[in-house]
Amino acid sequence: MKWFMVKTVVEFSIVCPIKEEVQLIPQTLPSFYSLNPSEVILCLDKPVPKEVLEVISKVAEAYNAEKRTRIIEVERNSEWAFHQAWVRRRGFLEAKHDYILTTDIDIIINPEIKQYFNLVGKNKIRLVSFSKFPYPVAFRKMIEWLMQSVKFYYHPRFTGLYFFSKSAWQETEDFESLKELLRGEDTHLHEAITKKYDAVFIGSIKNILLRPGESKKYHYLAGWERWKTRKVPFWRVLFSALFHFRPYMLAGYLKARFVKSNEPL
C-alpha cells in the first residue's frame, strides 16, 4: 500500500544515513517520499554495495522519485571518532535547502509530522523533533508509557527524527568537539542549537521505529553519552537505570563521569 502524499509547506531536504540495511529500505523509504520533499539524500559508505543501489533505485522508481533521490558516497575520515556523525553532516552540507529533516533508515515516518514543519523559523524556534513508536514494543517501553499516562514520568524532549534550520546548525555546532564524540551526535547538534535558539518536541505523533535498541552495549553507550554530551545529573540517570532495569546504562555513565578515558569500552 502506498503512502498518501502531503501538500508541501516549505521546500526541504531529507537526509538519511544508510549502512547495508537492504531489508529496511523498502519498508521505510516510501514514507520519506510521502512527505513530498524537494530531495532525499541517502548517505552511504564508499563504495556503495550494488544490492543496496538496486533496492534504492527500485523503490525510487516505484514512487516516481528518481530525480529527487540523491546518493552521497562518504569516505571514512580519520578526524572523526564517530563515523556516522561525519556521514550525517556530509548529507547536511550537501542539502540544497535551509530546511532539513533528518531520520534513520529504521524509521517509518508518519506524514502528519509535516504540519509542524512551519514552526521552524517562527520566533526563535530552529528545531522540531518527533516521537518514535518502537516495534516490536519492549516491556520496558510499555511501563514507560504507563507512567507517562499518569504524569509521573517525564516525556523525552528530543529524538533523532528532527526538522531543523541548516543555517542555525552551521552557526552553532562546534565541529571540533563533535569530532571527538563516540556517540550522541544528534544530541550534540540539539544541544548546540538550543544554546541560542528554541527547540520543540512533538510527542503526539508516533513514527514507527523498526529496530528498537535493547542490547547491553546500547544501554552502556547511552549512559556514556548522558554524561559526555549532556552532563545529565546523577539522580536522573540512576532513576532511569533503575526504572527501566538498565544497569549497564548506569555503568556507562559512571565510567564517563569518573574515569579519565575517552574510550567507553
C-alpha positions as a Markdown table, in Angstrom:
| # | Residue | x | y | z |
|---|---|---|---|---|
| 1 | Met | 0.0 | 0.0 | 0.0 |
| 2 | Lys | 1.4 | 3.4 | -1.0 |
| 3 | Trp | 1.5 | 6.3 | 1.4 |
| 4 | Phe | -0.7 | 9.3 | 0.7 |
| 5 | Met | 1.0 | 12.5 | -0.2 |
| 6 | Val | 1.0 | 15.6 | 2.0 |
| 7 | Lys | 1.0 | 19.0 | 0.5 |
| 8 | Thr | 4.3 | 20.8 | 0.6 |
| 9 | Val | 4.6 | 23.5 | 3.2 |
| 10 | Val | 8.2 | 24.6 | 2.7 |
| 11 | Glu | 11.0 | 23.5 | 0.4 |
| 12 | Phe | 13.1 | 21.0 | 2.4 |
| 13 | Ser | 15.6 | 18.2 | 2.1 |
| 14 | Ile | 15.6 | 14.8 | 3.8 |
| 15 | Val | 18.9 | 13.4 | 4.9 |
| 16 | Cys | 19.3 | 9.8 | 6.0 |
| 17 | Pro | 22.5 | 7.7 | 6.6 |
| 18 | Ile | 22.3 | 4.1 | 5.4 |
| 19 | Lys | 24.7 | 1.2 | 6.0 |
| 20 | Glu | 23.7 | -2.0 | 4.4 |
| 21 | Glu | 20.2 | -2.3 | 5.7 |
| 22 | Val | 18.7 | -3.7 | 2.5 |
| 23 | Gln | 15.7 | -5.3 | 4.2 |
| 24 | Leu | 14.6 | -2.0 | 5.8 |
| 25 | Ile | 14.8 | 0.3 | 2.7 |
| 26 | Pro | 11.6 | -0.9 | 1.0 |
| 27 | Gln | 9.7 | -0.6 | 4.4 |
| 28 | Thr | 10.8 | 2.9 | 5.2 |
| 29 | Leu | 11.9 | 4.8 | 2.1 |
| 30 | Pro | 8.3 | 5.1 | 0.8 |
| 31 | Ser | 7.4 | 7.1 | 3.9 |
| 32 | Phe | 10.2 | 9.6 | 3.1 |
| 33 | Tyr | 8.7 | 10.2 | -0.3 |
| 34 | Ser | 5.2 | 10.6 | 1.2 |
| 35 | Leu | 6.3 | 13.9 | 2.7 |
| 36 | Asn | 7.0 | 15.3 | -0.8 |
| 37 | Pro | 10.5 | 16.7 | -0.1 |
| 38 | Ser | 12.4 | 18.5 | -2.8 |
| 39 | Glu | 15.2 | 15.9 | -2.4 |
| 40 | Val | 16.0 | 12.8 | -0.5 |
| 41 | Ile | 19.7 | 12.5 | 0.3 |
| 42 | Leu | 20.9 | 9.0 | 1.2 |
| 43 | Cys | 24.4 | 8.9 | 2.6 |
| 44 | Leu | 26.3 | 5.6 | 2.3 |
| 45 | Asp | 29.8 | 4.4 | 2.9 |
| 46 | Lys | 32.0 | 4.4 | -0.2 |
| 47 | Pro | 31.9 | 2.1 | -2.2 |
| 48 | Val | 28.1 | 1.5 | -2.1 |
| 49 | Pro | 27.1 | -2.2 | -2.4 |
| 50 | Lys | 25.4 | -3.0 | -5.7 |
| 51 | Glu | 22.5 | -4.6 | -3.9 |
| 52 | Val | 21.8 | -1.5 | -1.9 |
| 53 | Leu | 21.8 | 0.7 | -5.0 |
| 54 | Glu | 19.4 | -1.7 | -6.8 |
| 55 | Val | 16.9 | -1.7 | -3.9 |
| 56 | Ile | 17.0 | 2.1 | -3.6 |
| 57 | Ser | 16.6 | 2.5 | -7.4 |
| 58 | Lys | 13.6 | 0.1 | -7.4 |
| 59 | Val | 11.8 | 2.0 | -4.6 |
| 60 | Ala | 12.5 | 5.4 | -6.1 |
| 61 | Glu | 11.2 | 4.3 | -9.4 |
| 62 | Ala | 8.0 | 2.9 | -7.9 |
| 63 | Tyr | 7.3 | 6.3 | -6.3 |
| 64 | Asn | 8.4 | 8.4 | -9.3 |
| 65 | Ala | 11.2 | 9.8 | -7.2 |
| 66 | Glu | 14.3 | 9.1 | -9.2 |
| 67 | Lys | 15.1 | 12.7 | -9.9 |
| 68 | Arg | 14.6 | 13.6 | -6.2 |
| 69 | Thr | 16.8 | 10.9 | -4.9 |
| 70 | Arg | 20.5 | 11.6 | -4.4 |
| 71 | Ile | 23.1 | 9.1 | -3.2 |
| 72 | Ile | 26.1 | 10.5 | -1.5 |
| 73 | Glu | 29.1 | 8.2 | -1.1 |
| 74 | Val | 31.1 | 9.1 | 2.0 |
| 75 | Glu | 34.7 | 8.0 | 2.6 |
| 76 | Arg | 35.9 | 7.4 | 6.1 |
| 77 | Asn | 37.6 | 10.4 | 7.7 |
| 78 | Ser | 40.2 | 9.7 | 10.4 |
| 79 | Glu | 39.5 | 13.1 | 12.0 |
| 80 | Trp | 36.1 | 11.8 | 13.2 |
| 81 | Ala | 35.9 | 9.3 | 16.0 |
| 82 | Phe | 32.2 | 8.5 | 15.3 |
| 83 | His | 31.8 | 7.8 | 11.6 |
| 84 | Gln | 28.1 | 8.3 | 11.5 |
| 85 | Ala | 28.4 | 11.8 | 12.8 |
| 86 | Trp | 30.5 | 12.6 | 9.7 |
| 87 | Val | 28.2 | 10.7 | 7.4 |
| 88 | Arg | 25.1 | 12.6 | 8.5 |
| 89 | Arg | 26.9 | 16.0 | 8.5 |
| 90 | Arg | 28.1 | 15.3 | 5.0 |
| 91 | Gly | 24.5 | 15.0 | 4.0 |
| 92 | Phe | 23.6 | 18.2 | 5.7 |
| 93 | Leu | 26.3 | 20.0 | 3.8 |
| 94 | Glu | 25.1 | 18.6 | 0.5 |
| 95 | Ala | 21.5 | 19.6 | 1.2 |
| 96 | Lys | 20.1 | 22.3 | -1.2 |
| 97 | His | 17.7 | 23.9 | 1.2 |
| 98 | Asp | 17.9 | 25.6 | 4.6 |
| 99 | Tyr | 15.2 | 23.3 | 6.0 |
| 100 | Ile | 16.3 | 19.7 | 6.6 |
| 101 | Leu | 14.5 | 16.6 | 8.0 |
| 102 | Thr | 17.0 | 14.0 | 9.2 |
| 103 | Thr | 16.0 | 10.5 | 10.0 |
| 104 | Asp | 17.3 | 6.9 | 10.1 |
| 105 | Ile | 16.5 | 4.1 | 7.7 |
| 106 | Asp | 14.8 | 2.1 | 10.5 |
| 107 | Ile | 12.0 | 4.7 | 10.9 |
| 108 | Ile | 8.7 | 4.8 | 9.1 |
| 109 | Ile | 7.8 | 8.4 | 9.1 |
| 110 | Asn | 4.2 | 9.4 | 9.9 |
| 111 | Pro | 3.3 | 12.0 | 7.3 |
| 112 | Glu | 1.3 | 14.0 | 9.9 |
| 113 | Ile | 4.6 | 15.4 | 11.2 |
| 114 | Lys | 4.7 | 17.8 | 8.3 |
| 115 | Gln | 2.0 | 20.0 | 9.8 |
| 116 | Tyr | 4.7 | 21.1 | 12.3 |
| 117 | Phe | 7.4 | 22.0 | 9.9 |
| 118 | Asn | 6.3 | 25.6 | 9.7 |
| 119 | Leu | 7.2 | 26.0 | 13.4 |
| 120 | Val | 10.9 | 26.2 | 12.4 |
| 121 | Gly | 11.7 | 29.8 | 11.7 |
| 122 | Lys | 8.9 | 31.2 | 13.9 |
| 123 | Asn | 10.1 | 33.3 | 16.8 |
| 124 | Lys | 13.3 | 31.6 | 17.9 |
| 125 | Ile | 12.4 | 28.1 | 17.0 |
| 126 | Arg | 15.0 | 26.4 | 14.8 |
| 127 | Leu | 14.4 | 22.7 | 15.5 |
| 128 | Val | 11.4 | 20.4 | 16.0 |
| 129 | Ser | 11.8 | 16.7 | 16.9 |
| 130 | Phe | 9.2 | 14.0 | 16.9 |
| 131 | Ser | 8.5 | 10.9 | 19.0 |
| 132 | Lys | 9.1 | 7.3 | 17.9 |
| 133 | Phe | 7.0 | 4.3 | 18.5 |
| 134 | Pro | 9.2 | 1.1 | 18.9 |
| 135 | Tyr | 8.0 | -2.0 | 17.1 |
| 136 | Pro | 8.0 | -4.6 | 18.4 |
| 137 | Val | 7.1 | -3.0 | 21.7 |
| 138 | Ala | 9.5 | -3.8 | 24.5 |
| 139 | Phe | 8.2 | -4.5 | 28.0 |
| 140 | Arg | 10.2 | -1.5 | 29.4 |
| 141 | Lys | 8.5 | 0.8 | 26.9 |
| 142 | Met | 5.1 | -0.3 | 28.0 |
| 143 | Ile | 6.0 | 0.5 | 31.6 |
| 144 | Glu | 7.2 | 3.9 | 30.5 |
| 145 | Trp | 4.0 | 4.7 | 28.6 |
| 146 | Leu | 2.0 | 3.7 | 31.7 |
| 147 | Met | 4.0 | 6.1 | 33.9 |
| 148 | Gln | 3.7 | 8.9 | 31.3 |
| 149 | Ser | -0.1 | 8.4 | 31.3 |
| 150 | Val | -0.3 | 9.3 | 35.0 |
| 151 | Lys | 2.2 | 12.1 | 34.6 |
| 152 | Phe | 4.7 | 10.6 | 36.9 |
| 153 | Tyr | 7.5 | 10.2 | 34.4 |
| 154 | Tyr | 8.7 | 12.9 | 32.1 |
| 155 | His | 8.4 | 12.6 | 28.4 |
| 156 | Pro | 11.6 | 12.6 | 26.3 |
| 157 | Arg | 12.3 | 16.1 | 24.9 |
| 158 | Phe | 14.3 | 15.1 | 21.8 |
| 159 | Thr | 14.8 | 12.2 | 19.4 |
| 160 | Gly | 16.9 | 11.5 | 16.3 |
| 161 | Leu | 14.0 | 12.3 | 14.0 |
| 162 | Tyr | 14.1 | 16.1 | 13.7 |
| 163 | Phe | 13.4 | 19.0 | 11.3 |
| 164 | Phe | 15.8 | 22.0 | 11.6 |
| 165 | Ser | 17.4 | 25.0 | 10.1 |
| 166 | Lys | 20.7 | 24.3 | 8.3 |
| 167 | Ser | 21.9 | 27.9 | 8.8 |
| 168 | Ala | 21.2 | 27.7 | 12.6 |
| 169 | Trp | 23.1 | 24.4 | 12.7 |
| 170 | Gln | 26.1 | 25.8 | 10.8 |
| 171 | Glu | 26.1 | 28.8 | 13.1 |
| 172 | Thr | 26.0 | 26.9 | 16.4 |
| 173 | Glu | 27.6 | 23.4 | 16.2 |
| 174 | Asp | 31.3 | 23.1 | 17.2 |
| 175 | Phe | 32.8 | 20.5 | 14.8 |
| 176 | Glu | 36.0 | 20.1 | 16.9 |
| 177 | Ser | 34.1 | 18.8 | 19.9 |
| 178 | Leu | 31.8 | 16.8 | 17.6 |
| 179 | Lys | 34.8 | 15.0 | 16.0 |
| 180 | Glu | 35.8 | 13.6 | 19.4 |
| 181 | Leu | 32.3 | 12.1 | 20.2 |
| 182 | Leu | 31.9 | 8.3 | 20.1 |
| 183 | Arg | 28.1 | 8.5 | 20.4 |
| 184 | Gly | 25.3 | 11.0 | 20.7 |
| 185 | Glu | 25.9 | 13.1 | 17.6 |
| 186 | Asp | 22.2 | 14.0 | 17.3 |
| 187 | Thr | 22.2 | 15.2 | 20.9 |
| 188 | His | 25.3 | 17.2 | 20.2 |
| 189 | Leu | 23.5 | 19.1 | 17.4 |
| 190 | His | 20.4 | 19.7 | 19.6 |
| 191 | Glu | 22.5 | 21.0 | 22.5 |
| 192 | Ala | 24.4 | 23.3 | 20.2 |
| 193 | Ile | 21.3 | 24.8 | 18.6 |
| 194 | Thr | 19.4 | 25.2 | 21.8 |
| 195 | Lys | 22.2 | 27.3 | 23.4 |
| 196 | Lys | 21.0 | 30.1 | 21.1 |
| 197 | Tyr | 17.6 | 29.1 | 19.8 |
| 198 | Asp | 14.5 | 27.3 | 20.9 |
| 199 | Ala | 13.5 | 23.7 | 20.1 |
| 200 | Val | 10.1 | 22.0 | 20.2 |
| 201 | Phe | 9.3 | 18.3 | 20.8 |
| 202 | Ile | 6.1 | 16.8 | 19.4 |
| 203 | Gly | 5.1 | 13.7 | 21.3 |
| 204 | Ser | 1.6 | 13.3 | 19.9 |
| 205 | Ile | 2.5 | 11.8 | 16.6 |
| 206 | Lys | 4.1 | 8.3 | 16.6 |
| 207 | Asn | 6.7 | 7.4 | 14.0 |
| 208 | Ile | 7.4 | 3.7 | 13.8 |
| 209 | Leu | 10.9 | 2.5 | 14.9 |
| 210 | Leu | 11.5 | -0.9 | 13.4 |
| 211 | Arg | 14.8 | -1.6 | 15.3 |
| 212 | Pro | 14.5 | -0.7 | 19.0 |
| 213 | Gly | 17.9 | -0.8 | 20.7 |
| 214 | Glu | 17.8 | -3.0 | 23.8 |
| 215 | Ser | 21.3 | -4.6 | 23.9 |
| 216 | Lys | 23.6 | -4.2 | 26.9 |
| 217 | Lys | 26.1 | -2.3 | 24.7 |
| 218 | Tyr | 23.4 | 0.1 | 23.5 |
| 219 | His | 22.5 | 0.8 | 27.1 |
| 220 | Tyr | 26.1 | 1.2 | 28.2 |
| 221 | Leu | 26.8 | 3.7 | 25.4 |
| 222 | Ala | 23.6 | 5.5 | 26.2 |
| 223 | Gly | 24.9 | 6.1 | 29.8 |
| 224 | Trp | 28.2 | 7.2 | 28.5 |
| 225 | Glu | 26.6 | 9.8 | 26.2 |
| 226 | Arg | 24.4 | 11.1 | 29.0 |
| 227 | Trp | 27.5 | 12.5 | 30.8 |
| 228 | Lys | 29.9 | 13.1 | 27.9 |
| 229 | Thr | 27.4 | 15.0 | 25.7 |
| 230 | Arg | 24.6 | 16.3 | 28.0 |
| 231 | Lys | 26.1 | 16.3 | 31.5 |
| 232 | Val | 22.9 | 14.8 | 32.9 |
| 233 | Pro | 22.7 | 14.8 | 36.7 |
| 234 | Phe | 23.4 | 11.6 | 38.5 |
| 235 | Trp | 20.0 | 11.2 | 40.1 |
| 236 | Arg | 18.3 | 11.3 | 36.7 |
| 237 | Val | 20.5 | 8.6 | 35.3 |
| 238 | Leu | 20.1 | 6.5 | 38.4 |
| 239 | Phe | 16.3 | 6.8 | 38.3 |
| 240 | Ser | 16.2 | 5.9 | 34.6 |
| 241 | Ala | 18.6 | 2.9 | 35.1 |
| 242 | Leu | 16.5 | 1.5 | 38.0 |
| 243 | Phe | 13.1 | 2.3 | 36.4 |
| 244 | His | 14.0 | 0.7 | 33.1 |
| 245 | Phe | 16.1 | -2.1 | 34.6 |
| 246 | Arg | 19.2 | -0.9 | 32.7 |
| 247 | Pro | 22.3 | -1.4 | 35.0 |
| 248 | Tyr | 24.6 | -1.1 | 32.0 |
| 249 | Met | 23.4 | 2.5 | 31.4 |
| 250 | Leu | 24.5 | 3.4 | 34.9 |
| 251 | Ala | 27.8 | 1.7 | 34.4 |
| 252 | Gly | 28.5 | 3.6 | 31.2 |
| 253 | Tyr | 27.5 | 6.9 | 32.9 |
| 254 | Leu | 29.8 | 6.3 | 35.9 |
| 255 | Lys | 32.8 | 5.4 | 33.7 |
| 256 | Ala | 32.3 | 8.5 | 31.5 |
| 257 | Arg | 32.0 | 10.8 | 34.6 |
| 258 | Phe | 34.6 | 9.4 | 36.9 |
| 259 | Val | 37.2 | 7.5 | 34.8 |
| 260 | Lys | 39.7 | 9.6 | 32.8 |
| 261 | Ser | 39.3 | 7.9 | 29.5 |
| 262 | Asn | 38.0 | 8.8 | 26.0 |
| 263 | Glu | 37.2 | 5.1 | 25.3 |
| 264 | Pro | 33.8 | 4.0 | 26.5 |
| 265 | Leu | 34.5 | 0.3 | 26.3 |
